[in-house]
Amino acid sequence: MTPTGILVLSTLVLLVGFAVTYWIHNQYHLDIVVSPSNPSPISSAPLISIIIPARNEARNIQRCVEALLAQSYPNFELIVVDDRSTDETPEILKAFVPRLSIVQGEELHPGWAGKPHALAQGVAVARGEWLCFVDADTFATPDLITSAYITAQTQKADLFTVMTAQELGSFWEKVILPLVFMALSVGFSPRRVNDPHRPEAVANGQFILIRRAVYEAIGGYEAIRDRIVEDKALAELVKRAGYRLVIADGRAVATTRMYTSLAEMWEGWTKNIYLGMQDRLWLLLIGAVVGLLAALFLPAWLIAGVFWFLVAGGLAAAVVATEAVILWGYLLWMRIRAARAFGISPLYAFTLPLGALVFTAMMVASAYKVLSHQGVTWRGRVYQP
């Protein structure tokens, strides 16, 4: 390629890079915020049944339960479904009886995925007018239920879900998870999800609050018993039936520690990515291409541009090197903003190529597991979607 051709290509990459990055950044905007500060008084407090599915959750269950038992909401019951745990989860839960109810999970029924199966058993014994599903790795502030219920009422929501703050402890969490959540926001923009006239529907299984009457009207977890990504499936049922789906910013009232290692992230995201995006495979393909560009092409472009200028000089080389530096500076600035939002060091911005490479590998592995009928694994169970 001639120097002129390289210059044209470099300029095109710069413009496209700016446009794509700006568009991605602006997708993740939660207009509705759940705030714990000075919540409005509750004129009536219907019984809310909080249901936690727990399978081998010894690391998290005590902290999760203690936080939920300390809720300021005046009328709730707490139900934990021990989904045949083989670790210390059952012993930890016994210490909280009778402040919570423990459901001993049944053997997984044929045709069911594990989490819908556990949650359906919890619903079967629940008495509440509202059902609240909380993951065992999610930790509430004392005002979570009160604030979420008030916001759901204000928004006239039938299913109300929040994005929680993410605790990132290990190196790999800080490298990968900000990119994962950025990618998810592209596929499921909160503004589009909250628009009742648009088909996009998603919920965060870490916290879902749903009217029991609506849950029963759509068939509950029985209707999506084989779905691995059950939170998205539940949201789709609610929205397609004409009920109000609302997703909000709940980072001030709930925190989640999803994974603690690369191995856990690999198992978790290779389970979810393809199945969660199989209704929009074009987006998954674009994500893989963008990931490879960020991981391989853009670093090579920067190195080659600077090297060309240092060795040969000239206007074309100077422009190419400058454009590469400008785009990378912009990408690092955006990644620094994301790092601050996740409460981690801005130095993790420099891991962008590494994170993009691993996340792209996760996308490819997730698709391969399903399409090759190898199946996905989670918590010691293998599922064939």
ZAMARGU-4260 file (C-alpha; in steps of 0.2 Angstrom, whole numbers, plus 5000, padded with zeros to 4 digits):
<rodrens>
0) 5000/5000/5000 | 5006/5017/4996 | 5009/5031/5009 | 4994/5040/5003 | 4983/5024/5005
5) 4990/5021/5022 | 4986/5039/5026 | 4968/5037/5020 | 4965/5021/5029 | 4972/5029/5045
10) 4961/5043/5044 | 4946/5032/5041 | 4950/5021/5056 | 4952/5037/5067 | 4935/5043/5062
15) 4926/5026/5064 | 4935/5023/5080 | 4929/5040/5087 | 4911/5037/5081 | 4909/5019/5087
20) 4917/5023/5104 | 4906/5038/5107 | 4891/5028/5102 | 4895/5014/5114 | 4899/5026/5128
25) 4882/5034/5127 | 4872/5018/5127 | 4874/5015/5145 | 4864/5028/5153 | 4851/5024/5167
30) 4839/5039/5168 | 4830/5031/5183 | 4840/5031/5199 | 4836/5021/5215 | 4842/5032/5229
35) 4843/5027/5248 | 4843/5046/5253 | 4827/5051/5262 | 4815/5038/5255 | 4797/5044/5254
40) 4786/5036/5268 | 4776/5021/5262 | 4758/5023/5264 | 4755/5004/5262 | 4767/4990/5264
45) 4762/4975/5255 | 4771/4959/5260 | 4786/4956/5249 | 4794/4939/5248 | 4812/4940/5245
50) 4819/4923/5237 | 4837/4919/5236 | 4843/4904/5226 | 4859/4896/5234 | 4869/4883/5227
55) 4887/4881/5235 | 4886/4899/5240 | 4896/4897/5257 | 4907/4912/5252 | 4893/4924/5250
60) 4877/4918/5258 | 4880/4925/5276 | 4884/4942/5270 | 4869/4942/5258 | 4857/4936/5271
65) 4863/4947/5285 | 4860/4962/5274 | 4843/4957/5269 | 4837/4953/5286 | 4842/4971/5291
70) 4830/4979/5278 | 4821/4995/5284 | 4805/4989/5274 | 4792/4985/5287 | 4784/4969/5279
75) 4794/4956/5271 | 4798/4937/5272 | 4815/4930/5267 | 4816/4913/5259 | 4832/4904/5254
80) 4832/4889/5242 | 4846/4878/5246 | 4849/4870/5229 | 4857/4854/5234 | 4873/4863/5240
85) 4888/4852/5244 | 4898/4865/5253 | 4895/4874/5270 | 4880/4883/5264 | 4867/4873/5273
90) 4876/4875/5290 | 4878/4893/5288 | 4859/4895/5284 | 4854/4886/5300 | 4861/4899/5311
95) 4848/4911/5304 | 4832/4901/5307 | 4818/4906/5312 | 4822/4923/5304 | 4822/4916/5287
100) 4813/4900/5279 | 4824/4887/5271 | 4818/4877/5256 | 4827/4861/5253 | 4829/4860/5235
105) 4823/4845/5225 | 4833/4835/5213 | 4834/4845/5196 | 4818/4840/5186 | 4821/4835/5168
110) 4819/4849/5156 | 4823/4862/5169 | 4838/4874/5171 | 4845/4875/5189 | 4841/4893/5193
115) 4823/4893/5187 | 4820/4877/5196 | 4826/4884/5212 | 4817/4900/5211 | 4800/4891/5206
120) 4802/4881/5222 | 4804/4897/5232 | 4789/4905/5224 | 4779/4890/5229 | 4780/4893/5247
125) 4780/4912/5246 | 4765/4922/5253 | 4770/4940/5246 | 4760/4951/5235 | 4777/4955/5227
130) 4791/4943/5223 | 4809/4949/5225 | 4823/4938/5218 | 4840/4942/5224 | 4856/4933/5220
135) 4867/4926/5234 | 4882/4936/5228 | 4872/4953/5230 | 4873/4963/5245 | 4860/4976/5250
140) 4860/4992/5260 | 4847/4993/5273 | 4836/5004/5261 | 4836/4993/5246 | 4819/4985/5247
145) 4811/5001/5253 | 4819/5012/5239 | 4816/4999/5226 | 4798/4997/5230 | 4795/5016/5231
150) 4803/5018/5214 | 4794/5004/5206 | 4777/5012/5212 | 4782/5029/5206 | 4787/5021/5189
155) 4771/5010/5189 | 4782/4995/5186 | 4776/4977/5185 | 4794/4971/5184 | 4807/4982/5192
160) 4826/4978/5191 | 4842/4987/5195 | 4860/4987/5189 | 4870/4985/5205 | 4887/4991/5209
165) 4901/4978/5205 | 4914/4974/5218 | 4930/4970/5208 | 4944/4962/5218 | 4956/4952/5207
170) 4966/4958/5193 | 4956/4949/5180 | 4939/4956/5186 | 4946/4974/5184 | 4953/4970/5167
175) 4937/4961/5160 | 4921/4966/5168 | 4921/4985/5164 | 4922/4979/5145 | 4908/4966/5148
180) 4896/4978/5155 | 4900/4991/5141 | 4896/4977/5128 | 4880/4973/5137 | 4874/4991/5137
185) 4876/4991/5118 | 4864/4976/5116 | 4852/4982/5129 | 4852/5001/5131 | 4842/5005/5147
190) 4832/5019/5137 | 4826/5006/5124 | 4822/4993/5138 | 4812/5006/5147 | 4802/5011/5132
195) 4786/5001/5131 | 4785/5004/5113 | 4802/4995/5109 | 4804/4976/5109 | 4821/4976/5119
200) 4819/4967/5136 | 4832/4962/5149 | 4832/4961/5168 | 4847/4959/5180 | 4844/4943/5189
205) 4855/4950/5204 | 4839/4959/5209 | 4821/4958/5202 | 4805/4964/5210 | 4789/4958/5201
210) 4771/4959/5206 | 4765/4941/5210 | 4749/4943/5199 | 4760/4948/5184 | 4772/4933/5188
215) 4757/4921/5188 | 4749/4929/5173 | 4764/4926/5162 | 4767/4908/5168 | 4781/4911/5180
220) 4797/4901/5179 | 4787/4886/5173 | 4786/4895/5156 | 4804/4897/5155 | 4810/4882/5164
225) 4824/4877/5152 | 4831/4895/5150 | 4849/4897/5156 | 4848/4916/5154 | 4832/4916/5164
230) 4832/4935/5169 | 4831/4940/5151 | 4818/4927/5147 | 4807/4933/5162 | 4809/4951/5156
235) 4804/4946/5138 | 4788/4938/5144 | 4783/4953/5155 | 4786/4965/5141 | 4778/4955/5127
240) 4762/4953/5138 | 4760/4972/5139 | 4766/4974/5157 | 4778/4988/5162 | 4796/4984/5163
245) 4808/4996/5171 | 4827/4995/5173 | 4836/5007/5185 | 4852/5012/5192 | 4853/5003/5209
250) 4872/5006/5212 | 4869/5016/5228 | 4858/5002/5236 | 4866/4986/5231 | 4883/4978/5227
255) 4887/4962/5218 | 4903/4952/5218 | 4900/4941/5203 | 4917/4932/5201 | 4934/4931/5210
260) 4945/4923/5197 | 4947/4921/5178 | 4941/4903/5179 | 4925/4909/5187 | 4922/4922/5174
265) 4926/4911/5160 | 4913/4898/5166 | 4900/4911/5170 | 4901/4922/5154 | 4904/4907/5142
270) 4888/4901/5149 | 4878/4917/5146 | 4885/4927/5132 | 4879/4917/5117 | 4863/4912/5124
275) 4859/4930/5130 | 4863/4937/5112 | 4857/4923/5101 | 4842/4933/5096 | 4854/4947/5089
280) 4869/4937/5082 | 4874/4952/5072 | 4878/4961/5087 | 4888/4946/5094 | 4898/4946/5078
285) 4901/4965/5078 | 4907/4963/5096 | 4919/4950/5091 | 4926/4960/5077 | 4927/4976/5088
290) 4936/4966/5101 | 4949/4959/5089 | 4952/4977/5083 | 4955/4984/5100 | 4966/4969/5105
295) 4976/4967/5090 | 4974/4979/5076 | 4974/4996/5085 | 4990/4992/5096 | 4999/4987/5080
300) 4993/5002/5071 | 5000/5013/5085 | 5017/5004/5086 | 5018/5004/5067 | 5014/5022/5065
305) 5026/5028/5078 | 5040/5017/5071 | 5037/5023/5053 | 5038/5041/5059 | 5054/5038/5069
310) 5063/5028/5055 | 5057/5037/5039 | 5049/5053/5045 | 5039/5063/5032 | 5022/5071/5033
315) 5012/5055/5030 | 5021/5046/5043 | 5018/5060/5055 | 5000/5061/5052 | 4997/5042/5054
320) 5007/5042/5070 | 4997/5057/5077 | 4980/5050/5072 | 4985/5033/5081 | 4990/5043/5096
325) 4974/5053/5096 | 4963/5038/5095 | 4972/5029/5108 | 4972/5044/5119 | 4953/5045/5117
330) 4951/5026/5121 | 4961/5027/5136 | 4952/5043/5142 | 4935/5033/5140 | 4942/5018/5149
335) 4949/5029/5163 | 4931/5036/5165 | 4924/5018/5166 | 4938/5013/5179 | 4933/5027/5190
340) 4914/5022/5188 | 4919/5005/5194 | 4930/5012/5208 | 4946/5004/5202 | 4963/5012/5197
345) 4964/5022/5181 | 4980/5012/5177 | 4968/4998/5172 | 4964/5008/5156 | 4981/5002/5149
350) 4974/4984/5150 | 4961/4988/5136 | 4970/4976/5123 | 4972/4962/5135 | 4954/4963/5141
355) 4947/4965/5124 | 4957/4949/5118 | 4950/4939/5133 | 4932/4945/5131 | 4933/4941/5113
360) 4939/4923/5117 | 4924/4922/5129 | 4912/4926/5115 | 4919/4914/5103 | 4920/4900/5116
365) 4902/4904/5122 | 4896/4902/5104 | 4906/4886/5101 | 4900/4877/5117 | 4882/4880/5111
370) 4883/4877/5092 | 4894/4861/5094 | 4882/4854/5107 | 4896/4853/5120 | 4884/4861/5132
375) 4887/4875/5145 | 4892/4871/5163 | 4888/4880/5179 | 4889/4875/5197 | 4894/4857/5193
380) 4879/4855/5181 | 4880/4853/5162 | 4866/4860/5151 | 4862/4857/5133 | 4853/4872/5127
</rodrens>
